[in-house]
């Protein structure tokens, strides 16, 4: 049985995303010197714009721009530093004909980003800050509520769950209800199980295998498996850029199990993987009449 489809349209600034039509690709733009995969590669607003323009050509539907690393062990930075890294690039990226999401857990940074042209908030802390809830409700923007246990600097220190799928589902739904109580419309909420955030490799595999349990809530589901270290539990100690085929496998399974947005570094390759997975899942079975018209060899 297929999961209920999300609302037909996700309004993101002037853009309309029809998530029920096909999976959408969210390209990652890291403005950080220390992200696990591509930290330091984007050194200024010009290179950020060039990277974003390339992703747009490759088929990205959304750009997710962040200026603070959330890799395991990462230390927080100040609001001022995050704004300094983020805003000059974001103002350039806002010229592109694509929705922009800001990846931040700080309400002050999110507010400045929305003023600079972002149209979505992606919060790894799941909108736990009441000020972020108020901002999202007041600005009426889509929000990604991600699941995470602890904080980036400590989240991978022996994370434990009973039933990880049930726990993550319960905690995400509680966060969604909290957001709605604060005035965020249900149709603006996207849920993210937080692959790699306070989970062991087995936890991540289980969440991907049982993703349908999240998709069946009716909220659009975002999944971000791109290049993450849980893949090395199967593939061995590959560097992040060599985990592309493992990422593609995770993307394929996520789409087949109901993910509507896939957050990735490698837009072109993961777009193809998502397209094929979606096509296989929704292929139309020919009627008897159509079969009769098919030429036989």
N, C-alpha and C positions, 0 to 999 in steps of 0.2 A: 504494500500500500504506500503510495507516494505521500510525502508531507504536504500540508496545506501551503499553497503558494503565498508569498509575501504580497503586500499591497502592490498594485500595478505600477505605481510610480514612487520613486524616492526623489523628493525635491531638494536639490543641493545648490543653493544660490539660484542663478538663472538656468541651471541645467536640470534635466529630468532623466533619471535612470530607471529603466524598466527592468527591474531585477527578476521579474517573473518570466521574462523572455529568454534569458540566457545568463550564464555566469559572467560576472564582470571582473576585470583585472585591475587591481590597485598596484601601481608601480611605486616602489620605495625610493624616496630621495632623502638620503642621510647627510645632514650638514654637520656631522660630528667628527672629531678626530680619532675616536676610540670605539666605534661600533664594531661588532665582532667580524663582520664580513667585508664592509667597504668603508670603514672609517678613514677619514683623511683624503679620500679620492676626490671629493668635491671641495675645492679650496676657496671658492668665491662665488658671488651671485652669477657671474657669467658662465662658469662651468656648471652651476646648478641649472641654469636655463638650458644649456646645451644638452645636458643629460635628460631633462624633462622633455625637451622637444624630440629627442630620439625615442623616448618611451611612448610619446604620443604617436609617432609614426609607426611604431611597432604594434600599436593597438591597445595601449593602456586606456582604461575608461575613467580612472581616478588617479590622482597623484597623492601620496601620503608623505608629508614633509615633516621631518623631525630634526631637532637640534640638540637633543640630550640622549646619550646612549642608555639603553635599557638592557644591555647584555648582562648575563650573570656576573655579579661582582662589581658592577658599575657604581660609582659614587654620584650622588646628586650634584647638580650645579645650581647656581643662583638664578633667580628670575631675570636679573639684568644680563647675565651671560647668555642665557637661552634666547632672550630677545635679540641680543647683539648678533648672534649667529643666524637667527631665523629670519628676521623681518626684511633685511635688504634683499635676500634671495626670494622671499615670498612675494614681495612687491613686483618683481620681474616675472615670476611664474604665473601670477594672476593675469598676465596678458594673454596667456595661452587659452585656447578654447577647450578647456577640460576642467572638471570639478577638482578642487583642492581640499584635502583633509589635512588638519594639523594634528600631529602626533605629540601630545603633551598632557601632563597631569596637573599643570599649574593654571588656575583660572585666569591669572593676570596675563599669562602668555597666550592662552586661548583667546581672550578678549582682544588683544592686540592683533593676533593673527586674523581673526574674523574681520576686523577693521581694514586689514591689509589685503583682503580678498579671499581668504579661505571660506569654505562653505560647509565644513563638517568638522566635528571634533572626534578624535580617536584617543581615548583615555585608557591607558593600561591599568589604572587603579579602579576602573569600573564606576566612575563618577562618585567616588566616596566623599569628596570634598563638597560640602553643601553649597559653597560659592560656585563650583562648576555646575552643579545641578541648576542653580538659579540662572546662571548665564545661558545654559542650553535651553532652558524653558523660555527665557526672555527673548533670545535671538531666534528661536524656532528652527534650529539647525539639526540635521541628522547627527546622531551620536553613536559611536561604537563603544559598547560596554564590554570590556575584556575581563576575563577571570585571571586573577593572580593571587597566590598566597605569599604574604610577606612583601618585601621590597627587592628590587634588583640586586642590591649588594648582598642579600642573605637568602634569597628565595630558593636556591638550589642546595641548601644545607639540609639534607635528608628529608625532603618533603614526604608527608604521609597522608593517606586518605583511607577510608574504608572502601567504599565503592566510588572510584574516582568519577565515573560518568554521572552517577546519581548526585554526588556532592556538587560537582561543577554545574550541573543543570539546576539544582536547587538554589545555589548561590547566585547564579546569573539571573534566574527568574526573580529572586528577591531583590536584586539590584534594579531590574527592570521595573518592578512594582514601586520601588522607592523613587525612581526617576519619574514615573507617571504621577505619583502622589505630589511630586514637586512641580508638576505642570508640563513635563515633557510628553508630547503626544506619542501614543503607541506606534504610529506609523513612522516616527522618526528614529526608532530604536533598532539597532543592529547588535547582535550578540556575537562574541568571540570567545571560544573556549580557552584561549591563551596557551597555545602550543609552545612548550619550552619555558613557560613562566611558572616556576614552583612545581614542576612535574618531573618525574623520572622518565627515561625513554619508554618504559612499559606504560606509564600513565598516558603519554602522548599517543602511543599506538592504539590504546584502548579508546581514547577520545575520538580518534579518526575512524576507527572501526565502527564505533557506536554513534557516530555523528548524527544519524537519523533521529536519535532521541532528542537532540537539540533542535533539529530542523522541524520536528513535529510540534514544537511550541507555537509555530506560526510566525515567529520573528525571523527576519533575514539573518543568515549566519555568515560571518566572515571567518576565514581560516588563514593563518599565516605560518606555513611550514618552511618557508624559503631558506635553504642552506643551513638549517639549524642543526645543532650538535646531536640531537636525538637520532639523526640519521646515521651517525657514525657507529651506533650500537649494532647496526646491521652491515654497514659498508666498510667499517674500519676507519682508521684515523686519517680521513681525507681532509684537506684544507677546505674552507667554505666554498670557494669557487669551483671545486671539483665535485660538489654534491648536487649538481644540476639534475642528474637522472633520478636520484633518490627523491629530490624535491618533486620532480614530475610525477613519480608514482604516488606520492602523498597528495598532490593536487588532483590527480585523476580520481583517487578514492574519495577525496573530499567533495568533489563535484557530483560524483555518483551518489553520495549519501546526503546531498541537499545543500551544500555550501553555495551561496549566491555571490559572494565576493571573495576573491583570492588575492592575498597580499604577497607580492613577490619582488625579487630583484631582477629576474630574467624574464622580461615581459614577453618577448617574441616567442620563446620556447614554451612558457607556461600558458600563454594564450592558445597555442596549438593543442597542448595537452588537454586544456579545459574544453576547447571546442569539440574535440573528438569524443571525450567522455560524455559530454552533453548530447552529442548527436547519437551515440550508441544508446543512451538512456531513453531518448525520445524518438527513435526511429519509428516510422509508421509501418505497420504490418499491412502489406498489400491485400486488397480484397480478392475474392475468387475471380471477379470480373477482370481486375487488373492483372492477376496472374495469367489469365487466359490470353491476354494481349501480348504477353512477353514472348519474344521469339525464342524458339528452341533450336538447339544445335543438332 
